Amino acid sequence: MTQLRWGIIGTGAIGRHFAKALAASGKNTLTAVASRTRASADKFAEKFECMPFGSYQEILDSSEVDIVYVATPHPQHAEWAIKAARAGKHVLCEKPLGLNQAEAMAIFDAAEQHGVFAMEAFMYRCHPQTEKVASLIADGAIGEPRLVEASFGFNAPFDAESRLFSADLGGGGIMDVGCYPVSFSRLVAGVAEGRRYANPTSVTGTVHLGQSGVDEWAAATLAFDSGLIAQVSTSVSVTLPSDVKIYGSAGQIHVPHPWHPVLPDQDSAMFALSRAGQDIETIKVPVDRDLFTIEADCVADAISAGKKECAQMAWSDTLGNLQTLDAWRQTGHFTFPIERPGAGAPPYSGMPLSVSSSEMMPARSLPHIQKPVSRLVMGCDNQETMPQAAAMFDAFFESGGTCFDTAFIYGRGIMEKLLGHWHKARDVRNDIHIIGKGAHSPDCYPHIISKQLDKSLNRLQTDYVDLYFLHRDNLDVPVGEFVDALNKEVSDGRIKSFGGSNWSQARIDEANAYATKQGLQGFDLVSNNFSLARMENPVWPGCIAASDDPFRTWLEGNEVALFCWSSQARGFFTDRAGPDIRDDPELVNAWYSDANFERRRRAYKLAEELGVEAVHIALAYVMAQKFEPFALIGPRSLSEMRSSFRALSVALTPDQIAWLDPRSDEK
C-alpha cells in the first residue's frame, strides 16, 4: 500500500508525539506541518524532516497531503476539521473532537458531504489492551458487569494563561481528560449489552468551577439500560488514580494504565483479572508499536479499505460520548463562553455562510412576501442549545433553506430566542423568512395576538415576522375579530402574510369573505397536518389534518398555501413504527391503522425499487402535490436533515402518487 501522507496542524506537545509515531509506521509518513507562525513550523519541520507551512490553510491547499492531524486547542478543532474535509483531506482530530456534540456533528457532516474519512483521536480505543478487556467481559470472565469506576486527573499549578484553566480555550477537566473515563464506561456498558458501546440513560454530575470559570474537578454517575452504573471523575487540580475498575457478578478487572497502556520500560500492557476463589491473574498484552503508531495504522487501514470511519472509534460513538459530556457539564451549569446565546460565535467552519446548493431547494412565491420561500421549512422546536441550533440552522441555510418555523409556546420561548441570536450573529435576517405563531389554546383570542407578538419579536430580535399563523382556532370568537386584529399587525408592519394553523377550510372561507367585504387582507396560509399517512386521531387536542379528499380539492381550487406539519408522519415511515412496535403512544394513537400500514408497505416497496428509503418516498409524495405545499421538517440531527434533502431528488410519477395512497375500496 502507498503510504498515507500526513500533515500536522499544530506544533504543540501532542503534535510532536504524533510525529514520532508516524516515523515508526510503515503505513504512514509525515509530509508537512502547519503553524500559525512560520518560525514555529520551521523548527518543527527541521526536527521531523517535513515541509513547513506558515498557516493552517496552506497545508490544506497542498497536493502533497492526504490527511491532516488536527492538534490545535479545543475551540479550533471544528473549524479546521471542517475546512480540511471541505478541502478533500481526510481528518484525524484530537479529542475532544468538538467542544460539544453539535460541533462533532458538523464535522462528521462535512466529512460525509465531501466523501472523506474522519475520526476522533481517542488513541487508547485502538490499543490491543482495550480490545482484550472488552473481549474478556464479552466472554463472561467477570460475569455480569455491574459497576465501573474510572478516573483521569492530575494536579496542575493554576495558571490563568494555560489552556487548562482558560474557559475561552475549552479548558477544565471534563473536556481535556474526563472524556476518557466516560468513553471507557460507555465501552464496558456496550459490551454488557452485546454492542461496541452504549449511551447512558441518565447522567448525574457535580462540577467544581474554579476562579477562571472552568471545572477544576468533577464527578458523575452514569446509568445504563443493562443496569450497569459507572462512577467517573476528572480533575486538573487534584491527583486521581487515572485507572479503571470494572466490577462484575463473578469477578473484577483492574486496568492500572488504561490511557497510556505501556510504560516506557515495558513491552507489554498489563492489567489484573480477579475471580472468586482464584488467584489474581495478570493479563499481559504484548505490543510492538507506540500507542499513537497503532492509532495511525488503524486510520491508514480504514482509508485503504475505502471506509469513512474506524470501527474502533465510530462517528456515532464520538457523538454519544460528547452527548454524555454535554449532560455532565449541564448538571454542573457549566458552559463555555462561546456556547452561550448572544456570544456571536461564527459558523463552525470559521467562514461566512454561503448558499452552496440552492438549486436543490425548491421555492415558491407567496402574496405579500418579496422573495420566494423555500418549500422545505426548518422546524425550530427541537434545538435546545445555541450550539445545536447553530449547526442545524447554518446547514439548512447553506443548502438553500430560507424558511424557519417558530411559535410563541415552543420551549417556553427558548426556540425563538435561539433563532433570534442566530440570525443576528449571521446577519441574514433579510435573507430568511420567519414563521411566527401565537394565540394557542387556551389563549386563542384576538387581544392576545398583539401581546404575544410583542414578546416573540423581542425574543426573535426582529421588527416583524414574514408569516404569521394563529396557532389554533376558537369557534366561540367571530372570525371577523381575528381578521381585524391580524390586519392591525399588518398595518403596523409587524407581519406580512398570515393564516391559521389547525383551521378548517370553512372557517378560512368565512374569514376571507369577511376580509373581502371589509377591504382587508385575508388568510393566505394554512398550517395543518398533511402526509402520506393520514392522521387517525389528533396528535394534540385541536389538531386538524388536511389530508382528506375534500380538503385536498379545496387546496387545489384556492390560493391558500398549505404549510404541512408532521409532513413525514413523525417517524411512521422509519423503523420507529411497525405493527408490533407500540412503545410510542403518540405515534400509535395518531397513525396506526390498517390503511396507513398499507401506505407504509407501498412506500417501502417503491423505495426499494428507486434505491431510496421509505421516508424519502413519504416526503416526496407531499412535495409532489398539485397545490405545491410547504413541508415542515423537524430534524434533530444533520443526518436527519440531509435525509430530508434526499427526498427532493425523488421525482414521483402521477401513477406512483396515486398508487401510494390507496382508497379504502382498493386492495
C-alpha positions as CSV (number, residue, x, y, z in Angstrom):
1,M,0.0,0.0,0.0
2,T,1.2,3.5,-0.8
3,Q,2.0,5.3,2.5
4,L,-0.6,7.8,3.7
5,R,0.8,11.3,3.6
6,W,0.1,13.2,6.8
7,G,0.1,16.9,7.6
8,I,0.0,18.0,11.2
9,I,-1.9,21.2,12.2
10,G,-0.4,22.5,15.4
11,T,3.1,22.2,16.8
12,G,2.4,21.5,20.5
13,A,3.3,18.5,22.5
14,I,0.6,16.2,21.2
15,G,1.7,17.1,17.6
16,R,5.2,16.2,18.4
17,H,4.2,12.8,19.9
18,F,2.2,12.0,16.8
19,A,5.1,13.0,14.5
20,K,7.3,10.5,16.3
21,A,4.6,7.8,16.0
22,L,4.4,8.4,12.2
23,A,8.1,7.9,11.8
24,A,7.7,4.4,13.3
25,S,4.9,3.4,11.0
26,G,5.3,1.5,7.7
27,K,1.9,2.6,6.5
28,N,2.2,6.4,7.2
29,T,4.6,9.2,6.6
30,L,4.8,12.7,7.8
31,T,4.9,15.1,4.9
32,A,4.1,18.5,6.3
33,V,3.4,20.6,9.4
34,A,1.5,23.9,9.7
35,S,1.6,26.5,12.5
36,R,0.2,30.0,12.9
37,T,3.8,31.2,12.7
38,R,6.4,30.2,10.1
39,A,9.1,30.2,12.7
40,S,7.3,27.5,14.8
41,A,6.6,25.4,11.7
42,D,10.3,25.7,10.6
43,K,11.5,24.5,13.9
44,F,9.1,21.5,14.0
45,A,9.9,20.6,10.3
46,E,13.6,20.7,10.9
47,K,13.3,18.2,13.8
48,F,10.9,15.8,12.0
49,E,12.1,16.3,8.4
50,C,8.9,17.5,6.7
51,M,7.6,20.6,4.8
52,P,6.7,23.7,6.9
53,F,3.7,25.9,6.3
54,G,3.2,29.2,8.0
55,S,-0.6,29.0,8.0
56,Y,-3.1,26.2,8.5
57,Q,-4.8,26.9,5.2
58,E,-1.6,26.4,3.3
59,I,-1.3,22.8,4.4
60,L,-4.9,22.2,3.3
61,D,-4.1,23.6,-0.1
62,S,-1.1,21.3,-0.5
63,S,-1.4,18.4,-3.0
64,E,1.3,16.6,-1.1
65,V,-1.0,15.9,1.9
66,D,-3.7,13.2,2.1
67,I,-4.8,13.5,5.7
68,V,-4.4,16.1,8.5
69,Y,-4.0,15.6,12.2
70,V,-5.7,18.5,13.9
71,A,-3.7,19.2,17.1
72,T,-4.9,22.7,17.9
73,P,-6.6,23.9,21.1
74,H,-10.1,22.6,21.5
75,P,-12.1,25.5,20.2
76,Q,-10.3,25.3,16.9
77,H,-11.0,21.7,16.3
78,A,-14.3,22.1,14.5
79,E,-13.1,24.9,12.2
80,W,-10.0,23.1,10.9
81,A,-11.5,19.7,10.7
82,I,-14.4,21.1,8.6
83,K,-12.1,23.1,6.4
84,A,-9.9,20.0,5.9
85,A,-12.9,17.9,4.9
86,R,-14.1,20.6,2.5
87,A,-10.6,20.7,1.0
88,G,-10.9,16.9,0.4
89,K,-8.5,15.9,3.1
90,H,-9.1,13.0,5.5
91,V,-9.2,14.0,9.2
92,L,-7.9,12.7,12.4
93,C,-8.7,15.2,15.1
94,E,-7.5,15.2,18.7
95,K,-10.1,14.6,21.4
96,P,-12.5,16.1,22.2
97,L,-13.5,16.2,18.6
98,G,-15.5,19.3,19.4
99,L,-16.5,21.4,22.4
100,N,-19.9,19.8,22.3
101,Q,-21.9,17.2,20.3
102,A,-23.1,19.8,17.9
103,E,-19.6,20.7,16.7
104,A,-18.8,17.0,16.2
105,M,-22.0,16.6,14.3
106,A,-20.9,19.4,12.0
107,I,-17.5,17.8,11.4
108,F,-18.9,14.4,10.5
109,D,-21.5,16.1,8.3
110,A,-18.7,17.8,6.4
111,A,-16.8,14.5,6.1
112,E,-19.9,12.8,4.8
113,Q,-20.7,15.6,2.3
114,H,-17.1,15.6,0.9
115,G,-16.5,11.9,1.0
116,V,-13.6,11.8,3.3
117,F,-12.5,9.8,6.4
118,A,-12.9,11.4,9.8
119,M,-12.1,10.2,13.3
120,E,-11.7,11.5,16.9
121,A,-8.2,10.6,18.1
122,F,-9.0,8.5,21.2
123,M,-5.8,6.5,20.8
124,Y,-6.5,4.1,23.7
125,R,-9.6,2.8,21.8
126,C,-7.3,1.5,19.1
127,H,-4.9,-0.3,21.6
128,P,-4.9,-4.1,21.9
129,Q,-5.2,-3.8,25.7
130,T,-8.6,-2.1,25.3
131,E,-9.8,-4.8,22.9
132,K,-8.6,-7.5,25.3
133,V,-10.5,-6.0,28.2
134,A,-13.6,-5.9,26.1
135,S,-13.3,-9.4,24.9
136,L,-12.8,-10.8,28.4
137,I,-16.0,-9.0,29.5
138,A,-17.9,-10.3,26.5
139,D,-16.7,-13.8,27.2
140,G,-18.1,-13.6,30.8
141,A,-14.8,-13.5,32.6
142,I,-16.3,-11.4,35.4
143,G,-19.9,-12.4,34.9
144,E,-22.4,-9.6,34.5
145,P,-20.7,-6.2,34.5
146,R,-22.4,-4.1,37.3
147,L,-20.2,-1.2,38.3
148,V,-17.4,0.8,36.7
149,E,-15.1,3.2,38.5
150,A,-13.0,5.3,36.1
151,S,-10.9,8.4,36.6
152,F,-8.4,10.6,34.9
153,G,-7.0,13.6,36.7
154,F,-3.9,15.4,37.7
155,N,-2.9,18.4,39.8
156,A,-1.5,21.2,37.7
157,P,-0.5,24.5,39.2
158,F,-3.0,27.2,38.5
159,D,-2.1,29.4,35.5
160,A,-4.6,31.7,34.2
161,E,-2.8,31.8,30.8
162,S,-2.8,28.0,30.5
163,R,-5.3,26.4,28.2
164,L,-6.2,24.0,31.0
165,F,-7.6,26.9,33.0
166,S,-9.0,29.0,30.2
167,A,-12.7,28.9,29.5
168,D,-12.1,30.6,26.1
169,L,-9.8,27.7,25.2
170,G,-12.1,25.0,26.3
171,G,-10.2,24.2,29.5
172,G,-11.1,22.2,32.5
173,G,-11.0,18.5,33.4
174,I,-14.2,17.2,31.7
175,M,-13.2,18.1,28.2
176,D,-9.5,17.6,28.5
177,V,-9.3,14.2,30.3
178,G,-12.8,13.5,31.7
179,C,-13.8,12.3,28.2
180,Y,-11.6,9.2,28.7
181,P,-13.4,7.6,31.7
182,V,-16.7,8.4,30.1
183,S,-15.6,6.7,26.9
184,F,-14.3,3.6,28.7
185,S,-17.5,3.3,30.8
186,R,-19.6,3.5,27.6
187,L,-17.4,0.8,26.1
188,V,-18.0,-1.5,29.0
189,A,-21.7,-0.8,29.0
190,G,-21.9,-1.6,25.3
191,V,-20.1,-4.9,25.7
192,A,-22.6,-5.7,28.5
193,E,-25.4,-5.1,26.0
194,G,-23.7,-7.0,23.2
195,R,-22.6,-3.9,21.3
196,R,-19.4,-1.9,20.9
197,Y,-20.6,0.9,23.1
198,A,-23.8,2.2,24.8
199,N,-25.1,5.6,25.9
200,P,-26.3,6.3,29.4
201,T,-29.9,6.7,30.1
202,S,-29.1,9.2,32.8
203,V,-26.2,11.4,33.8
204,T,-26.0,13.0,37.3
205,G,-22.9,15.1,37.9
206,T,-21.3,17.6,40.2
207,V,-18.8,20.2,39.0
208,H,-16.5,22.5,40.9
209,L,-15.9,25.7,39.0
210,G,-12.6,27.4,39.8
211,Q,-11.7,31.0,39.7
212,S,-11.2,31.1,35.9
213,G,-14.7,29.6,35.4
214,V,-13.6,26.0,34.3
215,D,-14.2,22.7,36.0
216,E,-11.1,22.1,38.2
217,W,-12.6,18.8,39.4
218,A,-15.8,17.0,38.7
219,A,-17.6,13.6,39.1
220,A,-20.6,12.0,37.6
221,T,-22.7,8.9,37.8
222,L,-23.9,7.3,34.6
223,A,-26.7,4.7,34.5
224,F,-27.2,2.3,31.6
225,D,-30.1,0.2,30.3
226,S,-28.3,-3.0,31.3
227,G,-28.3,-1.9,35.0
228,L,-24.6,-1.1,34.9
229,I,-23.6,2.0,36.8
230,A,-20.4,4.0,36.2
231,Q,-18.8,6.4,38.5
232,V,-16.4,8.8,36.6
233,S,-14.2,11.5,37.9
234,T,-11.7,14.0,36.5
235,S,-9.6,16.9,37.5
236,V,-6.9,19.4,36.5
237,S,-6.3,20.3,40.1
238,V,-6.4,17.0,42.0
239,T,-4.3,13.9,41.5
240,L,-6.5,11.0,40.8
241,P,-5.7,7.3,40.3
242,S,-6.3,7.6,36.5
243,D,-7.3,3.9,36.2
244,V,-10.4,1.8,35.5
245,K,-12.0,-0.8,37.8
246,I,-14.8,-3.0,36.4
247,Y,-16.8,-5.0,38.9
248,G,-19.0,-7.9,37.8
249,S,-21.2,-10.5,39.4
250,A,-18.3,-13.1,39.3
251,G,-15.1,-11.0,39.4
252,Q,-13.4,-7.8,38.6
253,I,-10.9,-6.2,36.3
254,H,-8.4,-3.5,37.3
255,V,-6.7,-1.6,34.5
256,P,-4.0,0.5,36.1
257,H,-2.9,2.2,32.9
258,P,-5.9,2.4,30.6
259,W,-5.0,5.7,28.8
260,H,-1.3,5.0,28.1
261,P,-1.2,1.2,28.4
262,V,2.6,0.5,28.1
263,L,5.1,2.1,30.4
264,P,8.4,3.3,28.9
265,D,10.4,0.2,30.2
266,Q,7.9,-2.4,29.2
267,D,7.0,-4.3,26.0
268,S,3.5,-5.4,27.2
269,A,0.4,-3.8,28.6
270,M,-0.8,-5.4,31.8
271,F,-3.9,-5.5,33.9
272,A,-5.4,-7.6,36.6
273,L,-8.3,-10.1,36.5
274,S,-9.7,-11.3,39.8
275,R,-12.3,-14.1,40.1
276,A,-13.9,-15.6,43.1
277,G,-11.8,-18.4,44.6
278,Q,-8.9,-17.9,42.2
279,D,-5.6,-16.1,42.4
280,I,-5.3,-12.7,40.8
281,E,-4.3,-13.2,37.2
282,T,-2.0,-10.7,35.5
283,I,-3.1,-10.4,31.8
284,K,-0.3,-9.4,29.5
285,V,-0.9,-7.9,26.1
286,P,2.3,-7.8,24.0
287,V,2.7,-4.6,22.0
288,D,5.2,-3.9,19.2
289,R,4.3,-0.3,18.4
290,D,3.7,3.0,20.1
291,L,0.2,3.9,21.2
292,F,0.0,6.7,18.6
293,T,1.5,4.5,15.9
294,I,-1.2,1.9,16.4
295,E,-3.8,4.7,16.1
296,A,-2.3,6.0,12.9
297,D,-2.1,2.5,11.4
298,C,-5.8,1.9,12.2
299,V,-6.6,5.0,10.3
300,A,-4.5,4.0,7.4
301,D,-6.1,0.6,7.2
302,A,-9.6,2.1,7.3
303,I,-8.8,4.6,4.5
304,S,-7.1,1.9,2.4
305,A,-10.3,-0.2,2.7
306,G,-12.4,2.8,1.5
307,K,-14.0,3.5,4.8
308,K,-15.0,6.9,6.2
309,E,-14.8,5.8,9.8
310,C,-13.0,3.3,12.1
311,A,-14.8,0.6,14.0
312,Q,-12.6,1.4,17.0
313,M,-13.9,5.0,17.2
314,A,-17.1,5.2,15.1
315,W,-18.8,8.5,14.4
316,S,-21.8,7.5,16.5
317,D,-19.5,6.6,19.4
318,T,-18.0,10.0,19.4
319,L,-21.4,11.7,19.2
320,G,-22.6,9.6,22.1
321,N,-19.6,10.4,24.2
322,L,-19.9,14.2,23.6
323,Q,-23.6,14.0,24.3
324,T,-22.7,12.5,27.7
325,L,-20.1,15.1,28.4
326,D,-22.7,17.8,27.5
327,A,-25.1,16.3,30.0
328,W,-22.3,16.2,32.7
329,R,-21.5,19.9,32.1
330,Q,-25.2,20.7,32.1
331,T,-25.7,19.2,35.5
332,G,-22.9,21.5,36.8
333,H,-24.3,24.5,35.0
334,F,-21.0,24.8,33.1
335,T,-20.9,26.2,29.5
336,F,-18.1,27.8,27.6
337,P,-18.5,31.5,26.8
338,I,-18.6,30.7,23.0
339,E,-21.5,28.3,23.5
340,R,-23.8,30.9,25.1
341,P,-26.7,32.6,23.3
342,G,-25.6,36.0,22.3
343,A,-21.9,35.2,22.1
344,G,-22.0,35.8,18.4
345,A,-20.0,32.7,17.7
346,P,-19.2,32.3,13.9
347,P,-20.1,29.2,11.9
348,Y,-18.1,26.2,12.9
349,S,-16.3,26.4,9.6
350,G,-15.0,29.8,10.5
351,M,-16.3,31.1,7.2
352,P,-19.3,33.3,6.4
353,L,-22.4,31.4,5.4
354,S,-22.9,30.9,1.7
355,V,-25.6,29.1,-0.2
356,S,-23.8,26.3,-1.9
357,S,-26.6,24.3,-3.4
358,S,-29.7,26.4,-3.7
359,E,-30.6,24.6,-6.9
360,M,-31.7,21.6,-4.8
361,M,-34.2,23.6,-2.7
362,P,-37.5,24.3,-4.4
363,A,-39.1,27.6,-3.6
364,R,-42.4,29.3,-4.2
365,S,-43.7,32.9,-4.2
366,L,-46.3,34.0,-1.7
367,P,-48.5,37.0,-1.5
368,H,-47.0,40.0,0.4
369,I,-43.6,38.3,0.6
370,Q,-40.9,39.8,-1.6
371,K,-38.6,36.8,-2.0
372,P,-39.6,33.2,-2.9
373,V,-39.9,31.0,0.2
374,S,-38.2,27.6,0.4
375,R,-40.7,24.7,0.3
376,L,-38.8,22.8,2.9
377,V,-39.2,24.6,6.3
378,M,-36.9,24.2,9.2
379,G,-38.9,23.4,12.4
380,C,-37.3,25.3,15.3
381,D,-38.7,23.2,18.0
382,N,-36.0,20.5,18.5
383,Q,-33.0,22.8,19.2
384,E,-32.5,23.4,22.9
385,T,-28.9,24.9,22.9
386,M,-27.2,27.5,20.9
387,P,-24.5,25.1,19.5
388,Q,-27.2,22.7,18.3
389,A,-29.3,25.4,16.8
390,A,-26.3,27.0,15.1
391,A,-25.2,23.7,13.5
392,M,-28.7,23.0,12.2
393,F,-29.6,26.5,11.0
394,D,-26.3,27.0,9.3
395,A,-26.5,23.8,7.3
396,F,-30.2,24.5,6.4
397,F,-29.3,28.0,5.2
398,E,-26.3,26.9,3.2
399,S,-28.5,24.3,1.4
400,G,-30.8,27.0,0.2
401,G,-33.3,26.8,3.0
402,T,-34.9,30.2,3.8
403,C,-37.9,29.5,6.0
404,F,-37.8,28.9,9.8
405,D,-40.9,27.8,11.8
406,T,-41.3,29.1,15.3
407,A,-44.1,29.6,17.8
408,F,-44.7,31.6,21.0
409,I,-45.1,28.4,23.0
410,Y,-42.1,26.4,21.7
411,G,-39.8,25.7,24.5
412,R,-41.2,28.4,26.7
413,G,-39.6,30.9,24.3
414,I,-36.2,29.3,24.1
415,M,-36.6,28.4,20.4
416,E,-37.5,31.9,19.4
417,K,-34.5,33.3,21.3
418,L,-32.1,30.9,19.7
419,L,-33.3,31.7,16.2
420,G,-33.0,35.4,17.1
421,H,-29.4,35.1,18.3
422,W,-28.6,33.0,15.2
423,H,-29.8,35.3,12.5
424,K,-28.3,38.3,14.3
425,A,-24.9,36.7,14.6
426,R,-25.0,35.6,10.9
427,D,-26.5,38.9,9.7
428,V,-29.0,37.1,7.5
429,R,-32.4,38.5,8.6
430,N,-33.1,39.9,5.1
431,D,-32.3,36.5,3.5
432,I,-34.6,34.4,5.6
433,H,-38.4,34.0,6.3
434,I,-39.5,33.6,9.9
435,I,-42.8,32.0,10.7
436,G,-44.4,33.1,14.0
437,K,-47.3,31.5,15.7
438,G,-49.4,32.7,18.6
439,A,-52.8,32.6,20.3
440,H,-52.6,28.9,21.1
441,S,-55.5,27.5,23.2
442,P,-56.5,28.3,25.9
443,D,-55.3,31.8,24.9
444,C,-56.9,31.9,21.5
445,Y,-58.4,35.3,21.5
446,P,-57.8,38.4,19.2
447,H,-56.5,40.6,22.0
448,I,-53.8,38.0,22.8
449,I,-52.2,38.3,19.4
450,S,-50.5,41.7,20.0
451,K,-49.3,40.9,23.5
452,Q,-47.7,37.6,22.5
453,L,-46.2,39.1,19.3
454,D,-44.6,41.8,21.4
455,K,-42.7,39.1,23.3
456,S,-42.0,37.0,20.2
457,L,-40.4,39.9,18.2
458,N,-38.3,40.7,21.2
459,R,-37.1,37.2,21.5
460,L,-36.5,36.9,17.8
461,Q,-34.6,40.3,17.7
462,T,-36.6,41.5,14.7
463,D,-39.3,44.1,13.9
464,Y,-41.5,41.6,12.0
465,V,-42.3,38.1,11.1
466,D,-42.8,37.2,7.5
467,L,-45.5,34.7,8.0
468,Y,-47.9,34.5,11.0
469,F,-50.3,31.8,12.0
470,L,-53.0,31.7,14.6
471,H,-51.8,28.6,16.4
472,R,-55.4,27.4,17.0
473,D,-59.0,28.5,16.2
474,N,-61.6,29.5,18.7
475,L,-65.1,28.9,17.3
476,D,-66.6,31.0,20.1
477,V,-64.9,34.1,18.6
478,P,-66.5,35.7,15.4
479,V,-63.9,35.2,12.7
480,G,-64.0,38.9,11.8
481,E,-62.5,39.8,15.1
482,F,-59.4,37.7,14.3
483,V,-59.2,39.2,10.8
484,D,-59.4,42.7,12.3
485,A,-56.6,42.0,14.8
486,L,-54.3,40.5,12.2
487,N,-54.8,43.4,9.8
488,K,-53.8,45.8,12.6
489,E,-50.5,43.9,12.9
490,V,-50.1,44.1,9.1
491,S,-50.7,47.9,9.1
492,D,-48.1,48.2,11.8
493,G,-45.6,46.3,9.7
494,R,-45.2,43.5,12.2
495,I,-46.5,40.7,10.0
496,K,-46.5,40.4,6.2
497,S,-48.7,37.4,5.4
498,F,-51.0,35.5,7.8
499,G,-53.2,32.4,8.2
500,G,-54.4,29.8,10.6
501,S,-52.7,26.7,12.0
502,N,-55.3,23.9,12.5
503,W,-58.1,25.8,10.9
504,S,-60.9,24.3,8.8
505,Q,-61.5,25.3,5.2
506,A,-64.9,26.5,6.2
507,R,-63.5,29.0,8.8
508,I,-60.9,30.2,6.4
509,D,-63.5,30.8,3.7
510,E,-65.6,32.7,6.2
511,A,-62.5,34.8,7.2
512,N,-61.7,35.6,3.6
513,A,-65.3,36.5,2.8
514,Y,-65.2,38.9,5.7
515,A,-61.9,40.4,4.6
516,T,-63.1,40.9,1.0
517,K,-66.2,42.6,2.2
518,Q,-64.2,44.9,4.5
519,G,-61.4,45.6,2.0
520,L,-58.9,43.9,4.3
521,Q,-56.1,41.4,3.8
522,G,-57.3,37.8,4.2
523,F,-55.9,34.4,5.0
524,D,-53.1,33.5,2.5
525,L,-51.9,30.5,4.6
526,V,-53.0,27.4,6.5
527,S,-50.8,25.1,8.5
528,N,-52.5,21.7,9.1
529,N,-51.2,18.2,9.1
530,F,-50.6,16.6,5.7
531,S,-48.7,13.5,5.0
532,L,-48.8,10.2,3.1
533,A,-50.1,8.6,6.3
534,R,-53.4,10.1,7.3
535,M,-53.8,11.3,10.9
536,E,-56.3,8.9,12.5
537,N,-56.6,10.8,15.8
538,P,-55.3,14.2,16.7
539,V,-51.7,14.3,17.9
540,W,-52.8,17.1,20.3
541,P,-56.2,18.5,21.1
542,G,-57.4,20.9,18.4
543,C,-55.2,19.5,15.7
544,I,-56.7,19.3,12.2
545,A,-55.5,17.4,9.1
546,A,-55.7,18.5,5.5
547,S,-55.3,15.0,4.1
548,D,-58.9,14.1,3.3
549,D,-60.2,14.4,-0.3
550,P,-62.4,17.5,0.3
551,F,-59.6,19.4,1.9
552,R,-57.2,18.5,-0.9
553,T,-59.8,19.6,-3.5
554,W,-60.3,22.8,-1.7
555,L,-56.5,23.5,-1.6
556,E,-56.3,22.8,-5.4
557,G,-59.0,25.4,-6.0
558,N,-57.8,28.1,-3.7
559,E,-54.9,30.4,-3.4
560,V,-54.2,29.5,0.2
561,A,-50.8,27.9,0.7
562,L,-50.5,24.8,2.9
563,F,-47.7,24.5,5.4
564,C,-47.7,20.8,6.4
565,W,-46.7,19.9,9.9
566,S,-45.6,16.3,10.6
567,S,-45.1,16.0,6.8
568,Q,-43.3,12.7,7.4
569,A,-45.8,11.5,9.9
570,R,-43.5,11.8,12.9
571,G,-41.4,8.7,12.0
572,F,-44.1,6.4,10.8
573,F,-42.1,5.6,7.7
574,T,-39.0,4.6,9.6
575,D,-38.1,1.7,11.8
576,R,-39.6,3.6,14.8
577,A,-43.0,2.2,13.6
578,G,-44.4,-1.2,12.8
579,P,-47.5,-3.3,13.7
580,D,-45.6,-4.8,16.6
581,I,-43.8,-1.7,17.7
582,R,-46.0,0.2,20.2
583,D,-43.6,1.9,22.6
584,D,-44.5,5.4,21.3
585,P,-48.2,6.0,22.4
586,E,-48.4,9.3,20.4
587,L,-47.3,7.5,17.2
588,V,-49.7,4.7,17.8
589,N,-52.6,6.9,18.5
590,A,-52.2,9.2,15.6
591,W,-51.0,7.0,12.7
592,Y,-51.6,3.3,13.4
593,S,-54.4,1.9,11.2
594,D,-54.7,-0.8,8.5
595,A,-54.9,1.8,5.8
596,N,-51.8,3.6,6.9
597,F,-49.8,0.4,7.2
598,E,-50.8,-0.4,3.7
599,R,-49.5,3.1,2.6
600,R,-46.3,2.4,4.6
601,R,-45.9,-1.0,2.9
602,R,-46.2,0.6,-0.5
603,A,-43.8,3.3,0.4
604,Y,-41.2,0.7,1.4
605,K,-41.8,-1.3,-1.8
606,L,-41.4,1.8,-4.0
607,A,-38.3,2.9,-2.1
608,E,-36.6,-0.4,-2.7
609,E,-37.4,0.0,-6.5
610,L,-36.0,3.5,-6.6
611,G,-33.0,2.9,-4.3
612,V,-34.1,5.3,-1.6
613,E,-35.7,5.0,1.8
614,A,-39.4,4.9,2.6
615,V,-39.2,8.2,4.5
616,H,-37.9,9.8,1.3
617,I,-40.9,8.5,-0.6
618,A,-43.2,9.9,2.0
619,L,-41.8,13.4,1.8
620,A,-41.5,13.2,-2.0
621,Y,-45.2,12.4,-2.0
622,V,-46.0,15.5,-0.1
623,M,-43.8,17.7,-2.3
624,A,-45.4,16.3,-5.5
625,Q,-49.0,17.5,-4.7
626,K,-50.6,19.7,-7.3
627,F,-51.1,22.6,-4.8
628,E,-47.3,22.7,-4.0
629,P,-47.4,22.6,-0.3
630,F,-44.6,23.7,2.0
631,A,-43.2,20.8,4.2
632,L,-42.2,21.4,7.8
633,I,-39.4,19.1,8.8
634,G,-38.2,18.7,12.4
635,P,-34.7,17.1,12.2
636,R,-32.8,16.5,15.4
637,S,-29.5,16.0,13.7
638,L,-27.7,17.0,10.5
639,S,-28.0,13.4,9.2
640,E,-31.8,13.6,9.6
641,M,-31.9,16.9,7.7
642,R,-29.7,15.5,4.9
643,S,-32.1,12.6,4.7
644,S,-35.0,15.0,4.1
645,F,-33.0,16.8,1.4
646,R,-32.5,13.5,-0.4
647,A,-36.3,13.3,-0.9
648,L,-36.1,16.3,-3.1
649,S,-34.3,14.3,-5.8
650,V,-37.1,11.7,-5.9
651,A,-39.5,12.5,-8.8
652,L,-42.7,10.5,-8.5
653,T,-44.9,9.9,-11.5
654,P,-48.7,10.6,-11.2
655,D,-49.3,6.8,-11.3
656,Q,-46.9,6.3,-8.4
657,I,-48.5,9.1,-6.4
658,A,-51.9,7.6,-6.9
659,W,-50.7,4.1,-6.1
660,L,-49.1,5.2,-2.8
661,D,-52.4,6.4,-1.4
662,P,-54.9,3.6,-1.9
663,R,-58.6,4.3,-1.1
664,S,-60.5,2.0,1.2
665,D,-62.0,0.1,-1.7
666,E,-58.6,-0.7,-3.2
667,K,-56.5,-3.8,-2.3
